[in-house]
Amino acid sequence: MKHFQSTIMNALKLIFLAGLTGCGFGFKSLTPDSGFDIDTELDGDDGDDTNDTSDTSGQGDGPVPDDTQDTDETPPNDGDFTLASITPVYGSTQGGTPLDITGGPFDSSAVVYIGDQQAPMLSQSNTQLQVTIPYTEAEGVVDITVEQTSGSQTLEDTFSYFEDGTGKTSAIGNITFEEYIGGYWNPTGQTEFGSAMATFIIPTDFHWWEFYTDQMDSCAADSYTYSGSLSGYDMQSSMLSFSGNTSINLSWNTTNGWYDNGSLSRSDIFNNGYYTLDPVATGSIKGMTMTQFMRASSPSTLTQPAITASQIPTITRNQTLRWQPSGATWIMFFFIVRTADQMNDEQRVNCIVVDDGNFTLDGSVFSAWPVDRVVDIYFTRAFEQNTRTPHNNGFARVVGQHMLHGAAISQ
């Protein structure tokens, strides 16, 4: 079984956005006939997995029935009919959604099993069976079997059960465009950057801003780390493709365990543009599509300090920030105090605030406030998209971010 264990360092192109630092992020794949190898911080035990039960039922970690009486026999494929296709090949452990089987010829005696659970029949014809996916206790990869008086046929390791995510976050990521503003920059070099990343996670109550601070309308030093631990899936697909005003491809990053593209341009990211997940080509969620999986953001206007001016403004330790509210899900500020020679970053503070037009910094969050220093200011309008994830009934909470990069002089 593939297992990814990594500390997320931000998937975006710019190093200053490494806001996922310190979050343990384990990955797992749905593997036939074995329990999930999941992040030990999530399996509810004492952190020592050496005595965990070995589960060969495909039902995952945790208490499971004794498998000592299980057999490894493969059901005979002796029926005089075929199983041509299964749609979808995934579903929530809660069940309750339709599944179609094509092939045949089927007759009135046909019975369908998903794993070891009989699936209620919704409709049938000579060439198609439609059943309801039954409830199961734990996620895993299972067989699909059809039995009728003429015999049976089995498609092994065909259907992936995912932990039900109703009301929780099941996918996270961002699509970000960043641009330098103000007339005080040296115009050499690149002035715009675009990137996107996404990953599917084990359902949890989580929002992207929690990587930066523990509550809304607050700031934290860069040493802050998210107190939780997230774990996600390797969906066994090399790419996710998106369509909208333009097409975007995110490739599977084997090292980090997420899909990303750090080379997007202004022409790839439209203000407030929606992006639909096109049908996934392979893997555990083959065929899955999601309308409006993510939505890009658009720029807002920061008026105090006036980082869009031709001359560099000033900023105080307890600065009141003012901007034009625009219906964002939240506003994000990064403040980076440069060293005296401007060659390095001396300290960074991250703020997540409500989009009400003003916020006053608590200067105590800065470890020091040397004057006459350059302070990089990143002012970001963030929009969190909430789209239902078909594989487990959760939400894809992917964030569109439009980031304005300005600067000020500390006073």
TAGILIN-V570416 format. One record per residue. N is the residue number from 1. RES is the residue in one letter. OMEGA is omega in degrees with one decimal (none if undefined). D_FIRST is the distance of its C-alpha to the first C-alpha in Angstrom with 2 decimals. Layout:
# TAGILIN-V570416
n=N res=RES omega=OMEGA d_first=D_FIRST
n=N res=RES omega=OMEGA d_first=D_FIRST
This chain:
# TAGILIN-V570416
n=1 res=M omega=173.9 d_first=0.00
n=2 res=K omega=176.4 d_first=3.76
n=3 res=H omega=-179.4 d_first=6.29
n=4 res=F omega=176.3 d_first=9.90
n=5 res=Q omega=-175.4 d_first=12.82
n=6 res=S omega=168.7 d_first=16.14
n=7 res=T omega=-177.2 d_first=19.77
n=8 res=I omega=171.1 d_first=20.94
n=9 res=M omega=-161.8 d_first=23.94
n=10 res=N omega=-179.6 d_first=25.52
n=11 res=A omega=179.1 d_first=24.31
n=12 res=L omega=-172.1 d_first=27.95
n=13 res=K omega=-171.6 d_first=29.93
n=14 res=L omega=-175.9 d_first=32.33
n=15 res=I omega=-177.1 d_first=31.56
n=16 res=F omega=-179.8 d_first=33.91
n=17 res=L omega=-176.8 d_first=31.60
n=18 res=A omega=-174.2 d_first=28.92
n=19 res=G omega=179.3 d_first=29.18
n=20 res=L omega=-177.8 d_first=25.59
n=21 res=T omega=174.0 d_first=25.94
n=22 res=G omega=180.0 d_first=25.03
n=23 res=C omega=176.6 d_first=22.58
n=24 res=G omega=-173.6 d_first=19.26
n=25 res=F omega=-179.3 d_first=16.73
n=26 res=G omega=179.4 d_first=13.12
n=27 res=F omega=178.0 d_first=10.65
n=28 res=K omega=175.2 d_first=7.78
n=29 res=S omega=175.3 d_first=6.76
n=30 res=L omega=-174.9 d_first=8.03
n=31 res=T omega=-178.0 d_first=6.11
n=32 res=P omega=168.9 d_first=8.96
n=33 res=D omega=174.3 d_first=10.29
n=34 res=S omega=174.7 d_first=8.28
n=35 res=G omega=178.2 d_first=9.25
n=36 res=F omega=172.4 d_first=8.12
n=37 res=D omega=-172.9 d_first=7.43
n=38 res=I omega=177.9 d_first=10.47
n=39 res=D omega=-176.1 d_first=13.26
n=40 res=T omega=177.3 d_first=15.42
n=41 res=E omega=-176.4 d_first=18.44
n=42 res=L omega=-172.7 d_first=17.65
n=43 res=D omega=169.7 d_first=16.90
n=44 res=G omega=179.0 d_first=20.57
n=45 res=D omega=-174.8 d_first=20.57
n=46 res=D omega=-179.7 d_first=22.35
n=47 res=G omega=177.8 d_first=19.66
n=48 res=D omega=-176.4 d_first=18.95
n=49 res=D omega=-174.6 d_first=15.73
n=50 res=T omega=-178.7 d_first=16.75
n=51 res=N omega=179.3 d_first=18.50
n=52 res=D omega=178.2 d_first=16.19
n=53 res=T omega=175.1 d_first=16.22
n=54 res=S omega=-174.4 d_first=13.49
n=55 res=D omega=177.5 d_first=13.21
n=56 res=T omega=-177.7 d_first=12.72
n=57 res=S omega=-176.0 d_first=14.62
n=58 res=G omega=-176.0 d_first=12.08
n=59 res=Q omega=170.4 d_first=14.32
n=60 res=G omega=179.7 d_first=12.36
n=61 res=D omega=176.8 d_first=13.55
n=62 res=G omega=-178.3 d_first=17.25
n=63 res=P omega=179.2 d_first=19.88
n=64 res=V omega=177.2 d_first=19.08
n=65 res=P omega=176.9 d_first=21.30
n=66 res=D omega=-176.2 d_first=21.42
n=67 res=D omega=-172.9 d_first=19.33
n=68 res=T omega=180.0 d_first=21.43
n=69 res=Q omega=179.9 d_first=23.46
n=70 res=D omega=175.2 d_first=20.74
n=71 res=T omega=179.7 d_first=21.03
n=72 res=D omega=-177.5 d_first=18.77
n=73 res=E omega=175.9 d_first=21.58
n=74 res=T omega=179.5 d_first=21.10
n=75 res=P omega=-179.1 d_first=23.96
n=76 res=P omega=174.4 d_first=26.61
n=77 res=N omega=-174.7 d_first=27.14
n=78 res=D omega=179.5 d_first=30.89
n=79 res=G omega=178.9 d_first=32.22
n=80 res=D omega=177.9 d_first=34.73
n=81 res=F omega=-178.7 d_first=33.04
n=82 res=T omega=169.9 d_first=30.09
n=83 res=L omega=-172.2 d_first=27.31
n=84 res=A omega=-176.6 d_first=27.40
n=85 res=S omega=177.4 d_first=25.51
n=86 res=I omega=178.9 d_first=23.92
n=87 res=T omega=-4.8 d_first=24.76
n=88 res=P omega=179.0 d_first=23.01
n=89 res=V omega=-176.6 d_first=19.43
n=90 res=Y omega=176.1 d_first=18.61
n=91 res=G omega=-179.9 d_first=20.55
n=92 res=S omega=174.6 d_first=21.14
n=93 res=T omega=178.3 d_first=20.81
n=94 res=Q omega=-179.6 d_first=24.56
n=95 res=G omega=173.9 d_first=25.18
n=96 res=G omega=-179.9 d_first=28.67
n=97 res=T omega=-176.0 d_first=28.16
n=98 res=P omega=172.8 d_first=29.01
n=99 res=L omega=-178.1 d_first=26.84
n=100 res=D omega=175.3 d_first=28.52
n=101 res=I omega=176.5 d_first=28.07
n=102 res=T omega=-178.9 d_first=30.17
n=103 res=G omega=176.1 d_first=31.29
n=104 res=G omega=3.1 d_first=33.84
n=105 res=P omega=176.7 d_first=36.44
n=106 res=F omega=176.5 d_first=35.74
n=107 res=D omega=-172.7 d_first=38.45
n=108 res=S omega=179.4 d_first=39.46
n=109 res=S omega=-173.8 d_first=37.63
n=110 res=A omega=175.1 d_first=34.14
n=111 res=V omega=-176.8 d_first=31.67
n=112 res=V omega=174.6 d_first=28.20
n=113 res=Y omega=171.4 d_first=25.22
n=114 res=I omega=-166.7 d_first=22.14
n=115 res=G omega=177.8 d_first=19.82
n=116 res=D omega=-178.4 d_first=22.47
n=117 res=Q omega=174.5 d_first=24.67
n=118 res=Q omega=-177.8 d_first=27.74
n=119 res=A omega=178.7 d_first=28.16
n=120 res=P omega=-179.0 d_first=31.78
n=121 res=M omega=175.8 d_first=33.48
n=122 res=L omega=178.5 d_first=35.05
n=123 res=S omega=177.2 d_first=36.60
n=124 res=Q omega=174.9 d_first=36.57
n=125 res=S omega=-179.9 d_first=38.30
n=126 res=N omega=-174.2 d_first=38.38
n=127 res=T omega=-177.0 d_first=35.57
n=128 res=Q omega=172.5 d_first=33.60
n=129 res=L omega=173.2 d_first=32.30
n=130 res=Q omega=-177.8 d_first=31.64
n=131 res=V omega=172.8 d_first=30.14
n=132 res=T omega=177.8 d_first=29.21
n=133 res=I omega=-177.5 d_first=25.58
n=134 res=P omega=174.3 d_first=25.82
n=135 res=Y omega=171.0 d_first=24.80
n=136 res=T omega=-173.2 d_first=21.83
n=137 res=E omega=-174.4 d_first=21.06
n=138 res=A omega=-178.0 d_first=17.40
n=139 res=E omega=178.8 d_first=14.90
n=140 res=G omega=178.1 d_first=12.35
n=141 res=V omega=-174.6 d_first=12.37
n=142 res=V omega=177.4 d_first=15.47
n=143 res=D omega=167.6 d_first=18.01
n=144 res=I omega=-179.7 d_first=21.38
n=145 res=T omega=172.3 d_first=24.30
n=146 res=V omega=177.3 d_first=27.97
n=147 res=E omega=170.4 d_first=30.58
n=148 res=Q omega=-170.8 d_first=34.28
n=149 res=T omega=-178.8 d_first=37.19
n=150 res=S omega=-178.7 d_first=36.57
n=151 res=G omega=-177.6 d_first=33.09
n=152 res=S omega=174.3 d_first=29.50
n=153 res=Q omega=-178.5 d_first=26.81
n=154 res=T omega=168.0 d_first=23.07
n=155 res=L omega=-174.2 d_first=20.51
n=156 res=E omega=173.6 d_first=17.16
n=157 res=D omega=-171.8 d_first=14.10
n=158 res=T omega=-170.8 d_first=16.54
n=159 res=F omega=-179.2 d_first=16.91
n=160 res=S omega=171.8 d_first=14.82
n=161 res=Y omega=175.5 d_first=16.39
n=162 res=F omega=177.2 d_first=16.36
n=163 res=E omega=-177.5 d_first=18.06
n=164 res=D omega=-176.2 d_first=21.71
n=165 res=G omega=-176.9 d_first=22.99
n=166 res=T omega=178.6 d_first=26.70
n=167 res=G omega=-176.7 d_first=28.77
n=168 res=K omega=177.9 d_first=25.95
n=169 res=T omega=-178.7 d_first=24.42
n=170 res=S omega=174.3 d_first=21.29
n=171 res=A omega=178.3 d_first=21.50
n=172 res=I omega=177.8 d_first=23.24
n=173 res=G omega=178.1 d_first=24.61
n=174 res=N omega=168.9 d_first=27.98
n=175 res=I omega=-166.0 d_first=30.28
n=176 res=T omega=170.7 d_first=32.85
n=177 res=F omega=-177.9 d_first=36.09
n=178 res=E omega=179.7 d_first=38.00
n=179 res=E omega=174.1 d_first=41.57
n=180 res=Y omega=177.2 d_first=44.20
n=181 res=I omega=-178.5 d_first=47.39
n=182 res=G omega=-175.9 d_first=50.85
n=183 res=G omega=-172.3 d_first=53.43
n=184 res=Y omega=-179.9 d_first=53.00
n=185 res=W omega=166.5 d_first=50.03
n=186 res=N omega=-170.3 d_first=50.44
n=187 res=P omega=-179.0 d_first=49.63
n=188 res=T omega=176.4 d_first=47.89
n=189 res=G omega=-177.3 d_first=44.18
n=190 res=Q omega=-177.8 d_first=41.72
n=191 res=T omega=179.0 d_first=42.72
n=192 res=E omega=179.3 d_first=40.05
n=193 res=F omega=175.5 d_first=36.26
n=194 res=G omega=179.8 d_first=33.81
n=195 res=S omega=175.5 d_first=30.07
n=196 res=A omega=174.3 d_first=27.45
n=197 res=M omega=177.9 d_first=23.90
n=198 res=A omega=174.9 d_first=21.83
n=199 res=T omega=179.0 d_first=18.53
n=200 res=F omega=-174.9 d_first=17.43
n=201 res=I omega=171.7 d_first=17.15
n=202 res=I omega=-170.3 d_first=16.83
n=203 res=P omega=177.5 d_first=20.52
n=204 res=T omega=178.0 d_first=22.96
n=205 res=D omega=-171.7 d_first=26.61
n=206 res=F omega=173.4 d_first=26.55
n=207 res=H omega=-173.0 d_first=28.66
n=208 res=W omega=-175.7 d_first=28.40
n=209 res=W omega=-178.3 d_first=31.61
n=210 res=E omega=173.2 d_first=30.15
n=211 res=F omega=-171.0 d_first=28.58
n=212 res=Y omega=-179.8 d_first=32.20
n=213 res=T omega=-172.7 d_first=34.24
n=214 res=D omega=176.8 d_first=34.13
n=215 res=Q omega=178.2 d_first=36.79
n=216 res=M omega=-177.7 d_first=38.53
n=217 res=D omega=178.1 d_first=41.79
n=218 res=S omega=178.8 d_first=40.87
n=219 res=C omega=177.2 d_first=40.08
n=220 res=A omega=174.4 d_first=37.98
n=221 res=A omega=-176.4 d_first=37.90
n=222 res=D omega=177.9 d_first=34.99
n=223 res=S omega=178.6 d_first=33.87
n=224 res=Y omega=174.3 d_first=32.86
n=225 res=T omega=176.1 d_first=29.18
n=226 res=Y omega=-172.9 d_first=27.63
n=227 res=S omega=-179.1 d_first=27.49
n=228 res=G omega=177.2 d_first=24.49
n=229 res=S omega=-178.7 d_first=20.78
n=230 res=L omega=175.7 d_first=18.84
n=231 res=S omega=-174.2 d_first=15.21
n=232 res=G omega=-174.1 d_first=13.98
n=233 res=Y omega=162.0 d_first=11.67
n=234 res=D omega=-175.3 d_first=10.24
n=235 res=M omega=175.4 d_first=12.22
n=236 res=Q omega=174.5 d_first=11.31
n=237 res=S omega=-173.5 d_first=15.00
n=238 res=S omega=-174.3 d_first=16.72
n=239 res=M omega=167.1 d_first=19.84
n=240 res=L omega=179.8 d_first=21.73
n=241 res=S omega=-177.4 d_first=25.40
n=242 res=F omega=177.3 d_first=28.26
n=243 res=S omega=178.6 d_first=31.86
n=244 res=G omega=171.0 d_first=34.99
n=245 res=N omega=174.2 d_first=38.03
n=246 res=T omega=176.9 d_first=35.81
n=247 res=S omega=-179.7 d_first=32.38
n=248 res=I omega=174.6 d_first=29.55
n=249 res=N omega=173.6 d_first=26.17
n=250 res=L omega=-177.8 d_first=23.32
n=251 res=S omega=179.0 d_first=20.69
n=252 res=W omega=178.4 d_first=17.07
n=253 res=N omega=-173.9 d_first=17.25
n=254 res=T omega=-178.0 d_first=14.12
n=255 res=T omega=-175.0 d_first=15.66
n=256 res=N omega=178.8 d_first=16.59
n=257 res=G omega=174.0 d_first=14.23
n=258 res=W omega=176.1 d_first=17.04
n=259 res=Y omega=-179.5 d_first=19.38
n=260 res=D omega=173.6 d_first=22.69
n=261 res=N omega=-176.8 d_first=25.95
n=262 res=G omega=-175.0 d_first=28.36
n=263 res=S omega=178.8 d_first=31.15
n=264 res=L omega=-177.8 d_first=32.76
n=265 res=S omega=177.5 d_first=36.54
n=266 res=R omega=-179.0 d_first=39.27
n=267 res=S omega=178.8 d_first=39.39
n=268 res=D omega=-171.8 d_first=35.75
n=269 res=I omega=179.7 d_first=36.17
n=270 res=F omega=176.5 d_first=39.04
n=271 res=N omega=178.6 d_first=40.59
n=272 res=N omega=-178.9 d_first=39.34
n=273 res=G omega=177.8 d_first=37.63
n=274 res=Y omega=178.9 d_first=34.96
n=275 res=Y omega=-179.5 d_first=31.83
n=276 res=T omega=173.1 d_first=30.20
n=277 res=L omega=177.8 d_first=26.55
n=278 res=D omega=-178.0 d_first=26.96
n=279 res=P omega=-179.0 d_first=24.94
n=280 res=V omega=-169.9 d_first=21.33
n=281 res=A omega=-174.3 d_first=20.99
n=282 res=T omega=169.3 d_first=17.45
n=283 res=G omega=-172.1 d_first=14.17
n=284 res=S omega=178.3 d_first=13.73
n=285 res=I omega=179.6 d_first=17.25
n=286 res=K omega=178.5 d_first=18.95
n=287 res=G omega=-176.6 d_first=22.68
n=288 res=M omega=175.1 d_first=22.74
n=289 res=T omega=-179.9 d_first=25.75
n=290 res=M omega=176.0 d_first=27.39
n=291 res=T omega=178.4 d_first=31.04
n=292 res=Q omega=177.2 d_first=31.90
n=293 res=F omega=178.1 d_first=28.37
n=294 res=M omega=-179.6 d_first=30.03
n=295 res=R omega=176.2 d_first=33.61
n=296 res=A omega=177.5 d_first=35.09
n=297 res=S omega=177.6 d_first=37.70
n=298 res=S omega=-176.0 d_first=41.22
n=299 res=P omega=170.0 d_first=43.45
n=300 res=S omega=-176.1 d_first=45.65
n=301 res=T omega=174.2 d_first=48.64
n=302 res=L omega=-177.0 d_first=48.92
n=303 res=T omega=-179.7 d_first=52.66
n=304 res=Q omega=-3.9 d_first=52.74
n=305 res=P omega=-171.9 d_first=52.18
n=306 res=A omega=-175.0 d_first=53.24
n=307 res=I omega=177.7 d_first=50.44
n=308 res=T omega=-175.9 d_first=51.42
n=309 res=A omega=179.0 d_first=54.93
n=310 res=S omega=177.7 d_first=56.31
n=311 res=Q omega=-177.9 d_first=56.88
n=312 res=I omega=-177.7 d_first=54.23
n=313 res=P omega=175.4 d_first=54.78
n=314 res=T omega=177.8 d_first=54.67
n=315 res=I omega=178.7 d_first=52.39
n=316 res=T omega=-177.1 d_first=53.11
n=317 res=R omega=178.7 d_first=50.93
n=318 res=N omega=-175.4 d_first=51.58
n=319 res=Q omega=166.8 d_first=51.67
n=320 res=T omega=-178.9 d_first=51.94
n=321 res=L omega=179.6 d_first=49.71
n=322 res=R omega=179.4 d_first=51.01
n=323 res=W omega=179.3 d_first=49.52
n=324 res=Q omega=178.9 d_first=50.02
n=325 res=P omega=-174.8 d_first=47.92
n=326 res=S omega=177.9 d_first=46.05
n=327 res=G omega=178.0 d_first=43.98
n=328 res=A omega=174.1 d_first=40.80
n=329 res=T omega=169.4 d_first=38.12
n=330 res=W omega=174.5 d_first=38.61
n=331 res=I omega=-178.5 d_first=40.07
n=332 res=M omega=174.8 d_first=38.31
n=333 res=F omega=166.5 d_first=40.27
n=334 res=F omega=175.1 d_first=39.20
n=335 res=F omega=-179.8 d_first=41.97
n=336 res=I omega=178.0 d_first=41.60
n=337 res=V omega=-178.4 d_first=44.55
n=338 res=R omega=171.0 d_first=45.11
n=339 res=T omega=-175.5 d_first=46.59
n=340 res=A omega=179.3 d_first=50.29
n=341 res=D omega=177.8 d_first=49.70
n=342 res=Q omega=-175.5 d_first=47.18
n=343 res=M omega=-176.1 d_first=44.73
n=344 res=N omega=175.9 d_first=42.09
n=345 res=D omega=-178.5 d_first=40.86
n=346 res=E omega=176.5 d_first=42.41
n=347 res=Q omega=179.7 d_first=40.88
n=348 res=R omega=176.7 d_first=39.17
n=349 res=V omega=178.9 d_first=39.53
n=350 res=N omega=179.3 d_first=37.58
n=351 res=C omega=172.7 d_first=39.24
n=352 res=I omega=-171.5 d_first=38.09
n=353 res=V omega=175.7 d_first=41.20
n=354 res=V omega=-177.6 d_first=42.53
n=355 res=D omega=179.3 d_first=44.10
n=356 res=D omega=172.2 d_first=47.65
n=357 res=G omega=178.0 d_first=49.26
n=358 res=N omega=179.8 d_first=49.73
n=359 res=F omega=179.1 d_first=48.08
n=360 res=T omega=-179.6 d_first=49.58
n=361 res=L omega=168.7 d_first=47.58
n=362 res=D omega=-172.9 d_first=47.65
n=363 res=G omega=-177.4 d_first=48.57
n=364 res=S omega=179.9 d_first=47.40
n=365 res=V omega=174.6 d_first=43.78
n=366 res=F omega=-179.9 d_first=44.78
n=367 res=S omega=176.0 d_first=45.02
n=368 res=A omega=178.5 d_first=48.08
n=369 res=W omega=176.3 d_first=50.06
n=370 res=P omega=-178.0 d_first=51.85
n=371 res=V omega=179.2 d_first=54.33
n=372 res=D omega=175.0 d_first=54.78
n=373 res=R omega=172.1 d_first=51.10
n=374 res=V omega=176.3 d_first=49.14
n=375 res=V omega=173.9 d_first=46.68
n=376 res=D omega=-179.5 d_first=44.12
n=377 res=I omega=176.4 d_first=43.77
n=378 res=Y omega=-177.6 d_first=40.96
n=379 res=F omega=-170.4 d_first=42.00
n=380 res=T omega=170.8 d_first=39.35
n=381 res=R omega=-176.5 d_first=39.74
n=382 res=A omega=176.7 d_first=36.45
n=383 res=F omega=-180.0 d_first=35.81
n=384 res=E omega=176.2 d_first=32.87
n=385 res=Q omega=178.9 d_first=32.02
n=386 res=N omega=-177.7 d_first=30.89
n=387 res=T omega=-177.7 d_first=29.49
n=388 res=R omega=178.8 d_first=27.84
n=389 res=T omega=-172.8 d_first=24.21
n=390 res=P omega=-174.6 d_first=24.17
n=391 res=H omega=-178.5 d_first=20.59
n=392 res=N omega=175.8 d_first=21.39
n=393 res=N omega=177.1 d_first=25.09
n=394 res=G omega=179.5 d_first=24.66
n=395 res=F omega=167.1 d_first=26.25
n=396 res=A omega=-178.7 d_first=25.38
n=397 res=R omega=-179.7 d_first=27.45
n=398 res=V omega=-171.0 d_first=27.61
n=399 res=V omega=168.9 d_first=30.59
n=400 res=G omega=-177.5 d_first=33.20
n=401 res=Q omega=170.1 d_first=34.89
n=402 res=H omega=-169.9 d_first=38.14
n=403 res=M omega=174.5 d_first=38.97
n=404 res=L omega=-176.2 d_first=42.46
n=405 res=H omega=176.6 d_first=42.69
n=406 res=G omega=-179.8 d_first=46.11
n=407 res=A omega=177.5 d_first=47.72
n=408 res=A omega=177.5 d_first=50.57
n=409 res=I omega=-177.8 d_first=52.63
n=410 res=S omega=178.6 d_first=52.42
n=411 res=Q omega=none d_first=55.71
